[in-house]
Amino acid sequence: MRDHAHLRARGRVHAAAMRIRHCMAYATHTFFHNHGFCYIHTPILTGADCEGAGEQFGVTTMLGSDHLATDIELSKVEPPPVEDTSKLSKSELKRRAKKAEKEKSKIDPTKPVHEDVVGAVDYTKDFFGKRVNLTVSGQLNVETHACALSDVYTFGPTFRAENSHTGRHLAEFWMIEPEICFADLADDINLAEDYLKYCVRFALENCAEDLEFFENSPHGEVGLRERLKNVLDNPFKRLTYTEAIEVLQKAVKEDGVVFEEEPIWGIDLPSEHERYLCEKVYKKPVVLMDYPKDIKAFYMKLNDDKKTVAAADILVPKIGEIIGGSQREHRMDVLKTRCEEMGLDAKQVWWYLDLRRYGTVPHAGFGLGFERLILFITGLQNIRDVIPFPRYPQNAEF
């Protein structure tokens, strides 16, 4: 039914998923409103790339506008083949993304770009006078309001041009991103755990009929409600990234566990490692803290050891990472150095640096992919089944 998205709402599986999606959206706004947060609408059109993903959708009015285009003839080539990135590690995916971002950062956004696929476009003549993309995250934008309004959050659509055909990726998805002032990493983790437990409790209390349906459905998961109750009954296990690597290495050496990717310090843990920790070792949600700085974003606070940053991921059974957050780097000199280390031109984030230049406070935040939350609550296996109109490579109908 995924190929007939305009009709699949008539099926019971999709209808039940949409009711739960509605309840989780309501629970999200209720939770943050009750905790004194202000809801900020961040822009969908942006010149910033929060994650440094290098996989953004461009926005232009130039196509078909002969009077605006340069005299160079546009090239017509076949798009690159869709790749099954499920076989690639997260470290490899991030390596490719960083390489693409570094190449993009070398280009002056005000000058014509000569590309084989889109031809040549003089962005100074475009609608905004520069290159503009669909947002990959609202985090940097919502931070602009944090120091003024204290606790804020954004909840909206985000877009990433990952040329990937898996049950874990969408080109268009929704993100929940709160930001809290006068907060460190521990405060951030506490908020994330409270929020996730609130959503689970809300689902158990208000979506009982649909959860029972998914538990007994071939599309769902046996023992679904028991797994959700386990989230409420236990505090999340907290350990550092370094400790997690040691646990995984011990599993390989002493228990004979075989992983596709060797657990060594410095890698971005793949899903198999994340799920092993929360499903086999601790059997409940796990919080990993203090990641190597080289695999995390430039805006995360550098720890005293100079090797790690104050970042944390929450891992849950069946999904792996569901929440990623950090304390933000509020020290101007350190932030500039981190930009240089990551190959990011400070001119691209001048306005973000201004937030420190004109006064700031310690603050932190996290991001949660809304569709991953729905997968976790419903027990469904494919992320395309928990959004009304899934967008992925070669598919943008309706």
C-alpha positions as CSV (number, residue, x, y, z in Angstrom):
1,M,0.0,0.0,0.0
2,R,3.0,2.3,0.2
3,D,2.7,2.9,-3.5
4,H,-0.9,4.0,-3.0
5,A,-0.5,6.5,-0.2
6,H,-3.8,8.2,-1.1
7,L,-5.7,5.0,-0.3
8,R,-3.8,3.3,2.5
9,A,-5.4,5.3,5.2
10,R,-8.5,3.1,4.7
11,G,-6.5,0.1,5.9
12,R,-6.5,-0.6,9.6
13,V,-2.7,-0.7,10.0
14,H,-2.1,2.8,8.6
15,A,-5.2,4.2,10.4
16,A,-4.0,2.9,13.7
17,A,-0.5,4.3,13.1
18,M,-1.9,7.8,12.2
19,R,-4.0,7.9,15.4
20,I,-0.9,7.1,17.5
21,R,1.0,9.7,15.5
22,H,-1.6,12.3,16.3
23,C,-1.5,11.4,20.0
24,M,2.3,11.6,20.1
25,A,2.2,15.1,18.5
26,Y,-0.4,16.2,21.1
27,A,1.7,14.6,23.9
28,T,4.8,16.4,22.7
29,H,3.2,19.9,22.7
30,T,1.5,19.2,26.1
31,F,4.7,18.0,27.7
32,F,6.7,21.1,26.7
33,H,3.9,23.5,27.4
34,N,3.5,22.1,30.9
35,H,7.2,22.5,31.4
36,G,7.1,26.2,30.5
37,F,8.7,25.9,27.0
38,C,7.9,28.4,24.2
39,Y,7.1,26.8,20.8
40,I,9.2,28.5,18.1
41,H,8.5,28.1,14.3
42,T,11.9,27.8,12.7
43,P,12.4,28.3,9.0
44,I,12.0,25.6,6.4
45,L,14.0,27.6,3.8
46,T,17.5,28.3,5.1
47,G,21.1,29.0,4.1
48,A,22.5,27.0,7.1
49,D,23.4,23.3,7.4
50,C,23.2,22.4,11.1
51,E,24.5,18.9,10.8
52,G,27.1,19.5,8.2
53,A,25.4,16.7,6.3
54,G,26.1,18.0,2.8
55,E,22.9,16.3,1.7
56,Q,20.5,19.1,1.3
57,F,17.7,19.8,-1.2
58,G,18.3,23.1,-3.0
59,V,15.6,25.6,-3.6
60,T,15.5,27.8,-6.7
61,T,13.2,29.7,-9.0
62,M,15.8,29.6,-11.8
63,L,14.7,26.5,-13.6
64,G,12.9,27.5,-16.8
65,S,13.8,31.1,-16.4
66,D,15.9,31.8,-19.4
67,H,16.3,35.5,-18.6
68,L,17.9,34.6,-15.3
69,A,20.1,31.7,-16.3
70,T,23.7,32.1,-17.5
71,D,24.6,31.5,-21.2
72,I,25.9,28.0,-20.4
73,E,23.8,25.2,-21.7
74,L,22.5,22.9,-19.0
75,S,23.8,19.3,-19.0
76,K,21.3,16.4,-19.1
77,V,22.6,13.3,-17.3
78,E,21.1,10.4,-15.5
79,P,20.8,10.8,-11.8
80,P,23.2,8.7,-9.6
81,P,21.9,5.2,-8.8
82,V,20.1,4.7,-5.6
83,E,22.4,3.1,-3.1
84,D,21.4,0.7,-0.3
85,T,23.3,2.4,2.5
86,S,22.0,-0.1,5.1
87,K,25.3,-2.0,4.4
88,L,27.4,1.0,5.2
89,S,28.5,1.9,8.8
90,K,27.5,5.2,10.4
91,S,31.1,6.1,10.4
92,E,31.4,5.7,6.7
93,L,28.2,7.6,6.1
94,K,29.4,10.5,8.2
95,R,32.8,10.4,6.4
96,R,31.1,10.8,3.1
97,A,28.9,13.6,4.4
98,K,31.9,15.5,5.8
99,K,33.7,15.1,2.5
100,A,30.7,16.5,0.6
101,E,30.4,19.4,3.1
102,K,34.0,20.3,2.8
103,E,33.7,20.5,-0.9
104,K,30.6,22.6,-0.7
105,S,32.2,25.0,1.8
106,K,34.9,25.8,-0.8
107,I,32.2,27.3,-3.1
108,D,31.3,31.0,-2.8
109,P,27.4,30.9,-2.5
110,T,27.2,34.2,-4.4
111,K,28.9,33.1,-7.5
112,P,27.8,30.9,-10.4
113,V,28.1,27.2,-9.8
114,H,29.1,24.9,-12.7
115,E,27.8,21.4,-12.1
116,D,27.2,18.5,-14.5
117,V,23.7,17.7,-13.2
118,V,22.1,21.1,-12.8
119,G,24.2,23.1,-15.2
120,A,25.2,26.7,-14.3
121,V,23.1,28.9,-12.1
122,D,24.0,32.5,-11.0
123,Y,22.4,32.5,-7.6
124,T,22.8,36.3,-7.3
125,K,19.9,36.5,-9.7
126,D,17.8,33.9,-7.8
127,F,14.9,34.8,-5.6
128,F,17.0,35.1,-2.4
129,G,20.1,36.3,-4.1
130,K,22.1,33.3,-2.8
131,R,21.8,29.5,-2.6
132,V,19.0,28.4,-0.2
133,N,18.1,24.9,0.9
134,L,15.4,23.0,2.7
135,T,16.3,22.7,6.4
136,V,18.0,19.6,7.8
137,S,17.4,20.8,11.4
138,G,15.9,23.7,13.3
139,Q,18.4,23.5,16.1
140,L,20.7,26.4,15.2
141,N,17.7,28.6,14.5
142,V,15.9,27.8,17.7
143,E,19.0,28.5,19.7
144,T,18.6,32.2,18.7
145,H,15.6,32.4,20.9
146,A,16.9,30.3,23.8
147,C,18.9,33.0,25.6
148,A,15.9,35.4,25.3
149,L,13.1,33.1,26.2
150,S,15.0,30.6,28.3
151,D,13.3,27.2,27.4
152,V,12.2,26.8,23.8
153,Y,11.5,24.0,21.3
154,T,10.7,23.5,17.6
155,F,8.7,20.7,16.0
156,G,8.6,20.7,12.3
157,P,9.5,19.0,9.0
158,T,13.1,18.5,8.0
159,F,14.7,17.3,4.7
160,R,17.7,15.3,3.8
161,A,18.7,14.2,0.3
162,E,20.1,10.8,1.4
163,N,20.1,8.6,-1.7
164,S,19.1,5.6,0.3
165,H,16.5,2.9,0.0
166,T,16.1,1.4,3.5
167,G,13.3,1.0,6.1
168,R,15.1,3.6,8.3
169,H,15.4,6.6,6.0
170,L,13.1,9.3,4.7
171,A,13.8,12.3,2.6
172,E,11.1,14.3,4.6
173,F,10.6,13.7,8.3
174,W,9.7,15.6,11.4
175,M,12.0,16.6,14.2
176,I,11.4,17.7,17.8
177,E,14.3,19.9,19.1
178,P,14.1,21.6,22.5
179,E,16.8,24.0,23.9
180,I,17.2,24.8,27.6
181,C,19.2,27.6,29.1
182,F,21.4,27.5,32.3
183,A,21.7,23.7,31.6
184,D,24.5,21.2,31.3
185,L,24.5,17.7,29.7
186,A,22.9,16.1,32.8
187,D,20.0,18.5,32.7
188,D,19.6,17.7,29.0
189,I,19.6,13.9,29.6
190,N,17.0,14.3,32.4
191,L,14.7,16.3,30.1
192,A,15.0,13.8,27.3
193,E,14.3,10.8,29.6
194,D,11.3,12.6,31.1
195,Y,9.9,13.5,27.7
196,L,10.3,9.9,26.3
197,K,8.7,8.4,29.4
198,Y,5.8,10.9,29.1
199,C,5.1,9.9,25.5
200,V,5.2,6.2,26.4
201,R,2.9,6.7,29.3
202,F,0.5,8.8,27.2
203,A,0.4,6.1,24.5
204,L,-0.3,3.3,27.1
205,E,-3.1,5.4,28.7
206,N,-4.7,6.9,25.5
207,C,-4.0,4.4,22.7
208,A,-4.7,1.1,24.4
209,E,-6.9,-0.2,21.6
210,D,-4.4,0.6,18.8
211,L,-1.5,-0.8,20.8
212,E,-3.4,-4.0,21.4
213,F,-4.1,-4.2,17.7
214,F,-0.4,-3.8,16.8
215,E,0.6,-6.4,19.5
216,N,-1.6,-9.0,17.8
217,S,-1.0,-7.9,14.2
218,P,1.5,-9.6,11.9
219,H,2.8,-6.1,11.1
220,G,3.4,-5.3,14.8
221,E,5.3,-6.8,17.7
222,V,4.5,-9.5,20.2
223,G,5.0,-8.2,23.8
224,L,4.8,-4.6,22.6
225,R,3.0,-3.2,25.6
226,E,5.3,-5.0,28.0
227,R,8.3,-3.5,26.3
228,L,6.8,0.0,26.6
229,K,6.0,-0.6,30.3
230,N,9.6,-1.6,30.9
231,V,10.6,1.9,29.8
232,L,8.5,3.4,32.5
233,D,9.5,1.0,35.2
234,N,13.3,1.4,35.0
235,P,15.7,4.4,35.0
236,F,17.7,4.6,31.9
237,K,21.2,3.1,32.1
238,R,23.9,5.8,31.8
239,L,27.5,5.2,30.7
240,T,30.2,6.9,28.7
241,Y,31.0,6.1,25.1
242,T,34.4,4.8,26.3
243,E,32.7,2.4,28.8
244,A,30.3,1.2,26.1
245,I,33.3,0.4,23.8
246,E,34.8,-1.6,26.6
247,V,31.6,-3.5,27.1
248,L,31.4,-4.3,23.4
249,Q,35.0,-5.4,23.2
250,K,34.5,-7.7,26.2
251,A,31.5,-9.2,24.5
252,V,33.7,-10.0,21.5
253,K,36.6,-11.4,23.4
254,E,34.9,-13.3,26.2
255,D,31.5,-14.2,24.8
256,G,32.3,-14.7,21.2
257,V,29.9,-12.1,19.9
258,V,30.4,-11.3,16.3
259,F,29.7,-7.8,14.9
260,E,29.9,-6.7,11.3
261,E,31.9,-3.6,12.4
262,E,34.7,-4.0,15.0
263,P,34.0,-1.9,18.2
264,I,37.0,0.3,18.4
265,W,37.3,3.7,20.1
266,G,36.6,6.5,17.7
267,I,33.9,5.0,15.5
268,D,30.3,6.2,15.4
269,L,28.5,3.2,16.8
270,P,26.4,1.4,14.2
271,S,22.9,0.2,15.0
272,E,24.1,-3.3,15.7
273,H,26.2,-2.0,18.6
274,E,23.5,0.3,19.9
275,R,20.9,-2.4,19.9
276,Y,23.2,-5.0,21.5
277,L,23.7,-2.6,24.4
278,C,20.1,-1.9,25.1
279,E,18.6,-5.3,24.1
280,K,21.2,-7.8,25.2
281,V,23.3,-6.2,27.9
282,Y,21.1,-3.8,29.8
283,K,17.6,-4.8,28.4
284,K,16.3,-1.2,28.7
285,P,17.0,2.2,27.3
286,V,20.6,3.3,27.5
287,V,22.2,6.7,27.5
288,L,25.7,7.0,26.1
289,M,27.7,10.2,27.0
290,D,30.9,11.9,26.1
291,Y,31.6,10.9,22.5
292,P,34.8,11.5,20.6
293,K,34.9,15.0,19.3
294,D,35.8,14.0,15.7
295,I,32.5,12.2,15.1
296,K,30.2,14.9,16.5
297,A,29.2,18.4,15.4
298,F,31.2,21.6,15.8
299,Y,28.7,23.2,18.3
300,M,29.0,20.5,21.0
301,K,30.9,21.5,24.2
302,L,34.5,20.3,24.3
303,N,35.2,18.4,27.5
304,D,38.2,19.0,29.7
305,D,40.0,16.0,28.2
306,K,40.1,17.8,24.8
307,K,39.2,14.4,23.2
308,T,35.5,14.2,23.8
309,V,32.5,16.4,23.7
310,A,29.5,16.7,26.1
311,A,27.1,14.8,23.8
312,A,24.6,12.1,24.6
313,D,22.5,9.6,22.6
314,I,19.6,7.7,24.0
315,L,19.3,4.1,22.7
316,V,16.2,2.1,22.9
317,P,15.3,-1.6,22.0
318,K,14.2,-2.2,18.4
319,I,15.4,1.2,17.2
320,G,18.9,2.0,18.5
321,E,19.5,5.7,18.7
322,I,16.2,7.6,19.2
323,I,17.5,10.9,20.7
324,G,20.7,12.8,20.2
325,G,21.7,15.8,22.2
326,S,24.5,17.8,23.7
327,Q,25.5,20.8,25.8
328,R,26.3,23.5,23.4
329,E,29.8,25.2,23.2
330,H,29.2,28.6,24.6
331,R,32.9,29.7,24.7
332,M,33.6,31.8,21.6
333,D,37.3,30.9,21.3
334,V,36.7,27.2,21.6
335,L,33.8,27.4,19.1
336,K,36.0,29.1,16.5
337,T,38.7,26.5,17.0
338,R,36.1,23.7,16.6
339,C,34.9,25.2,13.3
340,E,38.5,25.2,12.0
341,E,39.0,21.6,13.1
342,M,35.8,20.5,11.3
343,G,36.8,22.3,8.1
344,L,33.9,24.8,8.5
345,D,34.3,28.3,7.3
346,A,33.3,30.6,10.2
347,K,31.8,33.0,7.7
348,Q,29.1,30.4,7.0
349,V,28.0,30.5,10.6
350,W,28.7,34.2,11.4
351,W,25.3,34.7,12.9
352,Y,25.7,31.6,15.1
353,L,28.9,33.1,16.4
354,D,27.1,36.3,17.1
355,L,25.0,34.5,19.6
356,R,28.2,34.1,21.7
357,R,29.7,37.4,20.8
358,Y,26.8,39.4,22.2
359,G,26.3,37.4,25.4
360,T,25.2,33.8,26.1
361,V,24.8,31.3,28.9
362,P,25.5,27.6,29.2
363,H,22.7,25.8,27.4
364,A,21.9,22.4,26.0
365,G,19.3,20.6,23.8
366,F,18.5,17.5,21.9
367,G,16.8,16.3,18.7
368,L,14.3,13.4,18.3
369,G,13.1,12.1,14.9
370,F,9.4,11.9,15.3
371,E,8.9,9.0,13.0
372,R,11.4,6.9,15.0
373,L,9.3,7.7,18.1
374,I,6.2,6.3,16.3
375,L,8.2,3.2,15.2
376,F,9.2,2.6,18.8
377,I,5.6,3.1,20.1
378,T,3.9,1.0,17.5
379,G,6.4,-1.8,17.0
380,L,6.2,-1.4,13.2
381,Q,9.4,-2.2,11.2
382,N,9.4,0.3,8.3
383,I,9.6,4.1,8.8
384,R,7.6,4.6,5.7
385,D,4.6,3.1,7.5
386,V,4.4,5.8,10.2
387,I,4.1,9.0,8.0
388,P,1.1,9.9,5.8
389,F,3.1,10.5,2.6
390,P,6.6,9.0,2.7
391,R,9.2,10.7,0.6
392,Y,12.2,8.7,-0.6
393,P,14.4,8.4,-3.7
394,Q,12.3,8.2,-6.9
395,N,9.1,8.7,-5.0
396,A,7.3,12.0,-4.4
397,E,3.8,11.3,-5.5
398,F,0.7,13.0,-4.2
